[in-house]
Amino acid sequence: MRGVLIAAPSSGSGKTVAVMGLLAVLKQKGVGLAAFKCGPDYIDPLFHRKVLEVESCNLDSFFLPADQVRALAERTLAETAGPEGFGVVEGVMGYFDGLGGVSARGSSWEIAQILGLPAILVVDGRGASLSLAALIQGFLNYAPADQTGRGNRIAGVIFNRVGGGMYDVLKKTIEAELPVKCLGYIPKMDWLNIESRHLGLVLPDEIADLKGLVKRLGKELERTLDWEGILALGAEERAADTGAGSGSEKAAESPEAVNCRKNPFNASPRGNGAARPSFRLAVAMDEAFCFYYRENLRALEDAGAQLCYFSPIHDCKLPEQTDGLLLGGGYPELHAGELAANQEMRECIRRAAEDGMPILAECGGYLYLLDELEGADGAVYPMAGVFEGTGQREDKLRQFGYITVSSGRDGLYLKQGETVRAHEFPYWHCTRDSERSVMRAVKPTGRRSWPAMREKKRVLAGFPHLYYPSCPEFVRRFGEQCRQYDNEKNGKLVERNADIAECD
């Protein structure tokens, strides 16, 4: 794979700004690009996709084994930018930080190893000078206990929040003393202020004139980043690693499926390739619900879904002929008043659940299905009422990080002994969480576990964000239930028409 991984010593060092600026510069130069994010984060990929109009994809070595991570990256690069495209991978947390804080598994370092990419450290230079050399040397010398492959792959450094004069001094000193390239700097920019909240950065659509800010950022970093050196570094590392590069051709797009709303993932809907879509799946997509993995949606399409996007805030009913419903995560607490005001949609979804429609709801989507939700303003608002309970704010995270969800019995979507990988980071909880199903969440490190999901008819909901490709049978069974529900609807319609004819 031709590309680079942008990492850092810790969170808050400037990775996202560096990636945004680099993508803006390379796009302006006509480079075919694909953007990626290490780990389970939803928000950084939204910046890649929606702001820079570059397709993005999560790469997570806890969710998938190494060979599948590599195949996913190569396929995404080929589909998005062609086989000779350039991949920019944004790291997560600190470069070596992985599972439970005690392992490098799932870290940015592991993704760099799997993909054979050079890593570029973004080092925050505020309040330091020559001491930065000691920091960089420590990262160059460190190797995790489970080290494999060629070194730790750190090949370059970008300095954040330094001036041109200081950068010249640092570059001369560091390149003379350390085996690493200095590839530019990011000056302090008071005009670029991207705020954060409890789940990370604010959403792209909440930032006024973000496209204008990104354009200005690109012009600034075109002057201060050695973007040609970064391109050369990515190409050099690919040539040095045996077996690198996919050689695959751009995948054909399926024209059959047509979305009811605009597809936000910058790619034509795929369908299942071999046949026309066999069920219509409504996918909530608006200001309140926007956390989806591209590969989850792809897995659903492969199972036969025609994805139809709708808004629980702005639409008054589900898309026509809906056979199933997907309610992803997001920030429903920020829009609780608007969701409550749309009583017609809340009633529509409640009736659909009672009628037996298959529904998957994760975190924010689960909160929407409760009786009530405490909004960010502290007021309590009525929600869809599929499950009893009130969503209430927590002072801190109760569960955080990677989990494996398993079932103690045969259910509609997950059979006894099967597992699906997931992660949790809820700042809200439900007052009736004790009424969850026999499914349990288990931490990959340690022995902690807890009830994970709630079930009602064909509805499966809870705080875990599931990664569907980690359990293909889960998605297949959901598709089967959607098709069965469609048959049931048609059967009821036939019966009703027959009654009408007999009455006539």
C-alpha positions in Angstrom: 0.0 0.0 0.0 1.3 3.4 -1.0 0.8 5.9 1.8 1.7 7.1 5.3 0.3 6.8 8.8 0.0 10.0 10.8 0.6 9.2 14.5 1.5 11.1 17.7 3.0 10.6 21.1 -0.5 11.2 22.7 -4.0 12.4 22.0 -4.3 16.2 21.5 -1.0 16.5 19.6 -2.6 17.6 16.4 -3.1 14.5 14.3 -6.5 15.5 12.9 -5.3 19.0 11.9 -2.3 17.4 10.3 -4.4 14.9 8.4 -7.0 17.5 7.3 -4.2 19.8 6.0 -2.3 17.1 4.3 -5.4 15.8 2.5 -6.3 19.3 1.4 -2.8 19.9 0.0 -2.5 16.6 -1.8 -6.1 16.9 -3.2 -5.2 20.3 -4.6 -2.1 18.7 -6.2 -4.3 16.2 -8.0 -3.2 13.1 -6.0 -5.7 10.2 -5.9 -6.4 9.8 -2.2 -8.0 7.5 0.3 -8.4 8.4 4.0 -8.4 5.9 6.9 -8.8 6.1 10.7 -7.2 3.6 13.1 -9.5 2.3 15.7 -13.3 2.6 16.3 -13.6 6.4 16.2 -16.6 7.7 14.2 -16.0 11.5 14.2 -12.6 11.8 12.6 -13.8 9.9 9.5 -16.7 12.3 9.3 -14.1 15.1 8.7 -12.4 13.0 6.0 -15.7 12.2 4.3 -17.9 15.2 4.6 -15.4 18.1 4.8 -12.7 17.0 2.4 -15.0 14.8 0.3 -12.5 12.0 0.5 -13.9 8.5 1.2 -12.8 7.2 4.7 -12.6 3.8 6.3 -11.9 2.5 9.9 -9.0 0.1 10.2 -9.2 -1.8 13.5 -7.1 -4.8 14.3 -9.3 -5.8 17.3 -12.4 -6.0 15.0 -10.7 -7.9 12.2 -7.6 -10.2 11.9 -4.5 -8.7 10.2 -5.1 -10.3 6.8 -8.6 -8.8 6.6 -7.5 -5.4 7.8 -4.9 -5.4 5.0 -7.4 -6.6 2.4 -9.9 -3.9 3.5 -7.3 -1.2 3.2 -6.2 -2.3 -0.2 -9.8 -2.7 -1.5 -10.8 0.8 -0.1 -7.8 2.4 -1.7 -8.5 0.7 -5.1 -12.2 1.7 -5.0 -11.6 5.3 -3.9 -8.4 6.3 -5.6 -7.4 3.4 -7.9 -4.5 0.9 -7.3 -1.9 3.7 -7.5 -3.7 6.0 -5.1 -2.1 7.3 -1.9 -3.5 6.4 1.5 -3.4 8.7 4.5 -4.1 6.9 7.8 -4.9 8.8 10.9 -3.7 7.2 14.1 -5.5 6.9 17.4 -4.3 8.1 20.8 -0.5 7.6 21.3 1.4 5.6 18.7 1.8 2.5 20.9 -1.4 2.7 22.9 -3.6 -0.4 22.5 -6.0 -2.7 24.4 -6.5 -1.8 28.0 -3.5 0.5 28.1 -1.3 -2.6 28.7 -0.9 -3.9 25.1 0.1 -2.6 21.7 -2.6 -4.7 20.1 -5.1 -2.5 18.3 -2.7 0.4 18.3 -1.6 2.7 15.5 1.7 1.0 15.6 0.1 -2.4 14.9 -1.8 -0.9 11.9 1.4 0.5 10.5 3.0 -3.0 10.9 0.0 -4.7 9.2 -0.1 -2.3 6.2 3.7 -1.9 5.9 3.3 1.9 6.2 5.9 4.5 7.4 4.7 6.4 10.4 5.0 10.1 10.8 4.9 11.5 14.3 3.1 14.8 14.9 4.9 16.3 17.9 3.5 19.2 19.8 6.3 21.8 20.0 4.6 24.2 22.3 6.8 25.1 25.3 9.8 23.0 24.3 12.8 23.0 21.9 15.7 20.6 22.1 13.8 18.4 24.5 11.7 17.4 21.6 14.7 15.5 20.2 14.8 13.4 23.4 11.1 12.7 23.0 11.6 11.6 19.4 14.6 9.5 20.2 12.6 7.6 22.9 9.9 6.7 20.3 12.6 5.6 17.8 14.2 3.4 20.4 11.1 1.8 21.8 9.6 -1.4 20.6 6.6 -3.2 22.2 7.1 -6.6 23.7 5.1 -8.2 20.9 7.2 -6.4 18.2 7.2 -8.0 14.8 8.3 -6.8 11.4 10.9 -4.2 10.5 11.5 -1.8 13.4 8.8 0.4 14.8 8.3 2.1 11.4 8.7 5.7 12.6 10.3 7.4 9.6 9.3 11.1 9.8 8.3 13.9 12.1 5.9 16.9 11.7 6.1 19.6 14.4 2.9 21.3 15.6 2.5 24.8 16.9 6.1 26.0 16.1 7.3 28.8 14.0 9.5 28.7 10.9 12.7 29.8 12.7 12.4 27.2 15.4 11.5 24.5 12.8 14.8 25.2 11.0 16.8 24.8 14.2 15.0 21.6 15.1 15.3 20.1 11.6 19.1 20.7 11.5 19.7 19.2 14.9 17.3 16.2 14.7 18.3 15.1 11.2 22.0 15.3 12.2 21.5 13.2 15.3 18.5 10.9 14.6 17.6 8.5 11.8 14.3 10.3 11.0 13.2 12.9 8.4 11.7 16.3 9.4 8.8 16.8 7.1 7.5 20.2 8.0 5.6 22.0 10.6 2.1 23.3 11.5 2.3 27.0 12.7 0.1 28.2 15.5 -3.2 29.2 14.0 -5.6 31.0 16.3 -8.3 31.1 13.6 -8.5 27.3 13.5 -10.4 26.2 16.6 -12.1 22.8 16.5 -13.8 22.3 19.8 -14.4 18.9 21.5 -17.2 17.4 23.6 -17.6 14.1 25.5 -17.2 11.8 22.5 -14.4 13.8 20.8 -14.5 16.6 18.3 -17.7 18.4 17.5 -19.3 17.2 14.3 -18.2 18.8 11.0 -21.6 20.3 10.3 -21.5 22.2 13.5 -18.4 24.2 12.5 -19.3 27.4 10.6 -17.6 27.5 7.2 -15.5 24.5 7.8 -14.8 24.1 4.1 -13.4 27.6 4.0 -11.3 26.9 7.1 -9.9 23.7 5.5 -9.1 25.5 2.3 -7.2 28.1 4.3 -5.5 25.3 6.2 -4.4 23.7 3.0 -2.9 26.9 1.6 -1.0 27.4 4.9 0.4 23.8 5.1 1.3 23.8 1.4 3.9 26.3 2.4 5.0 24.6 5.7 4.7 20.9 5.0 7.2 18.9 2.9 4.3 17.3 1.1 6.5 16.1 -1.7 8.8 14.4 0.8 5.7 12.8 2.4 4.6 11.4 -0.9 8.2 10.1 -1.6 8.4 8.5 1.8 5.1 6.6 1.2 6.4 5.3 -2.1 9.8 4.4 -0.8 8.4 2.3 2.0 6.1 0.4 -0.3 9.0 -0.4 -2.6 11.0 -1.6 0.5 8.3 -4.0 1.8 7.8 -7.3 -0.1 4.3 -7.9 -1.2 3.2 -4.3 -0.8 0.6 -2.8 -3.2 -2.7 -4.4 -4.1 -2.6 -4.5 -7.9 -6.4 -4.7 -7.8 -8.6 -2.8 -10.1 -11.4 -0.4 -9.2 -14.5 -2.3 -8.1 -17.5 -2.0 -10.3 -20.4 -0.1 -8.8 -23.9 -1.6 -8.7 -26.6 0.7 -10.3 -29.6 -1.2 -9.0 -30.0 0.2 -5.5 -31.2 3.8 -5.2 -31.3 5.6 -1.9 -34.3 7.5 -0.6 -32.0 10.2 0.7 -28.5 11.2 -0.3 -25.9 8.6 0.5 -23.4 10.4 2.8 -20.6 8.0 2.2 -19.5 9.3 -1.2 -20.0 6.0 -2.9 -22.8 4.5 -5.0 -24.8 1.9 -3.1 -23.5 -1.5 -4.0 -26.3 -4.0 -3.4 -25.2 -7.6 -3.1 -23.6 -7.8 -6.5 -25.1 -11.1 -7.6 -28.7 -10.1 -7.3 -31.0 -7.2 -6.9 -31.5 -6.0 -3.3 -34.0 -8.2 -1.6 -35.1 -6.0 1.3 -35.4 -2.3 2.0 -33.5 -1.0 5.1 -34.2 2.4 6.5 -31.1 4.0 8.0 -31.4 7.0 10.3 -29.0 9.7 9.1 -29.2 13.3 10.3 -27.8 15.6 13.0 -28.7 13.2 15.8 -27.7 9.9 14.2 -24.6 9.7 12.0 -22.2 7.2 13.6 -21.9 4.3 11.1 -19.0 2.1 10.0 -18.8 2.0 6.2 -18.1 -1.7 6.4 -21.2 -2.3 8.4 -23.3 -0.7 5.7 -21.4 -2.7 3.1 -22.1 -5.9 4.9 -25.8 -5.1 5.0 -25.8 -4.4 1.3 -23.9 -7.7 0.7 -26.8 -9.4 2.7 -29.3 -7.9 0.2 -30.2 -4.5 1.7 -31.2 -1.5 -0.3 -30.2 1.3 2.1 -32.8 4.1 2.3 -31.6 7.1 4.4 -34.1 9.1 6.4 -34.2 11.6 9.3 -36.0 11.0 12.6 -35.8 14.7 13.1 -37.1 16.1 9.8 -39.2 13.3 8.2 -42.7 12.4 9.4 -42.5 8.7 8.5 -40.2 5.9 7.5 -39.4 5.4 3.8 -42.0 3.5 1.7 -42.0 -0.3 1.9 -39.4 -0.4 4.7 -38.6 -4.0 5.8 -36.0 -3.2 8.5 -34.6 -0.3 10.5 -31.1 0.7 11.5 -30.7 3.4 14.2 -27.0 4.2 14.7 -25.2 6.2 17.3 -24.7 9.9 17.4 -25.9 12.8 19.6 -29.6 12.4 20.2 -29.2 14.2 23.6 -28.3 17.4 21.7 -31.5 17.2 19.6 -33.8 15.6 22.2 -36.3 18.5 21.9 -36.5 18.2 18.1 -36.8 14.4 18.3 -39.6 14.7 20.8 -41.4 17.3 18.8 -41.6 14.9 15.8 -44.4 12.8 17.5 -45.5 11.3 14.1 -42.1 9.7 13.5 -41.8 8.5 17.1 -45.2 6.8 16.8 -44.3 5.4 13.4 -41.2 3.7 14.8 -43.0 2.4 17.9 -45.8 0.9 15.8 -43.2 -0.7 13.4 -41.5 -2.3 16.4 -44.8 -3.6 17.7 -45.7 -4.9 14.3 -42.5 -7.1 14.2 -40.2 -5.0 12.1 -36.5 -6.0 12.5 -34.6 -3.1 14.2 -31.0 -2.7 15.2 -30.3 0.2 17.5 -26.9 1.2 18.9 -26.1 3.6 21.7 -27.8 6.9 20.6 -30.3 4.8 18.6 -31.1 2.8 21.7 -31.6 6.0 23.7 -34.2 7.0 21.1 -36.1 3.8 21.6 -36.6 4.4 25.3 -39.6 6.0 26.9 -37.7 9.2 27.8 -34.3 10.9 27.3 -32.6 13.5 29.4 -31.4 16.1 26.9 -28.1 18.0 27.2 -30.1 20.9 28.6 -31.2 18.7 31.6 -34.8 18.5 30.5 -36.5 15.1 30.0 -38.2 14.5 26.7 -40.5 11.7 25.4 -38.9 9.3 22.9 -40.3 6.3 20.8 -41.3 4.2 23.8 -40.2 0.8 22.4 -38.4 0.0 25.6 -39.2 1.1 29.2 -36.8 3.4 30.9 -35.2 6.8 30.8 -31.9 7.7 29.3 -30.0 9.7 31.9 -26.6 11.4 31.8 -23.6 9.9 33.7 -20.9 11.9 35.5 -18.3 9.7 33.9 -18.0 6.6 31.7 -19.1 3.4 33.3 -18.0 1.2 30.4 -15.4 2.2 27.9 -13.5 0.6 25.1 -13.5 -2.7 23.2 -15.8 -5.6 24.1 -16.9 -8.9 22.8 -20.7 -9.5 22.8 -21.9 -13.1 23.2 -25.2 -14.8 23.7 -26.1 -17.4 26.3 -28.9 -18.8 24.2 -30.1 -19.0 20.6 -31.5 -15.6 19.6 -32.8 -14.2 16.3 -29.5 -12.7 15.3 -26.8 -14.3 17.5 -26.8 -18.0 18.4 -25.4 -19.5 21.7 -21.6 -19.4 21.8 -21.3 -16.9 18.9 -19.7 -13.6 19.4 -19.6 -10.2 17.7 -16.9 -7.6 18.4 -17.9 -4.1 19.5 -17.0 -1.1 21.6 -18.8 1.1 24.1 -18.3 4.6 25.4 -21.7 5.8 26.6 -22.1 8.9 28.7 -25.8 8.1 29.2 -27.3 5.1 30.9 -30.8 3.6 31.0 -32.8 3.4 34.3 -34.0 -0.1 33.3 -30.6 -1.5 32.2 -31.2 -4.5 34.5 -33.9 -5.7 32.2 -31.4 -6.5 29.4 -31.2 -9.8 27.6 -28.9 -12.8 28.2 -26.3 -11.2 25.9 -23.2 -10.1 27.7 -20.3 -7.8 27.0 -16.8 -9.1 28.0 -13.7 -7.0 28.1 -10.8 -8.4 26.0 -8.4 -7.7 28.9 -9.4 -8.7 32.4 -12.5 -10.6 33.4 -15.1 -7.8 33.6 -18.5 -8.5 32.0 -22.0 -7.1 32.1 -25.4 -7.5 30.4 -25.2 -5.9 27.0 -28.4 -5.7 25.0 -32.2 -5.7 25.2 -34.6 -7.6 22.9 -38.2 -7.1 22.1 -39.8 -9.1 19.3 -37.4 -8.4 16.4 -35.7 -5.4 18.0 -32.1 -5.7 19.3 -30.8 -2.6 21.1 -28.1 -1.5 23.5 -25.1 0.7 24.1 -22.5 -1.5 22.2 -21.5 -0.3 18.7 -21.3 -3.6 16.9 -18.8 -4.3 14.0 -20.9 -6.6 11.7 -18.0 -8.1 9.6 -16.7 -9.7 12.8 -19.7 -12.0 12.7 -21.1 -12.4 9.2 -23.9 -14.8 10.4 -25.3 -11.9 12.5 -25.9 -9.8 9.4 -27.2 -12.7 7.4 -29.8 -13.6 10.0 -30.9 -9.9 10.2 -31.4 -9.9 6.5 -33.4 -13.1 6.7 -35.7 -11.5 9.3 -36.2 -8.5 7.2 -37.2 -10.7 4.2 -39.5 -12.7 6.5 -41.1 -9.4 7.8 -41.6 -8.3 4.2 -43.4 -11.6 3.4 -45.6 -11.2 6.5 -46.6 -7.7 5.4 -47.5 -9.0 1.9 -49.5 -11.8 3.5 -51.4 -9.4 5.6 -52.1 -7.2 2.6 -53.4 -10.2 0.6 -55.7 -11.2 3.5 -57.0 -7.7 3.8 -57.6 -7.4 0.1 -59.4 -10.8 0.2 -61.6 -9.6 3.0 -62.5 -6.4 1.1 -63.3 -8.4 -2.0 -65.5 -10.8 0.0 -67.3 -7.9 1.6 -68.0 -6.3 -1.8 
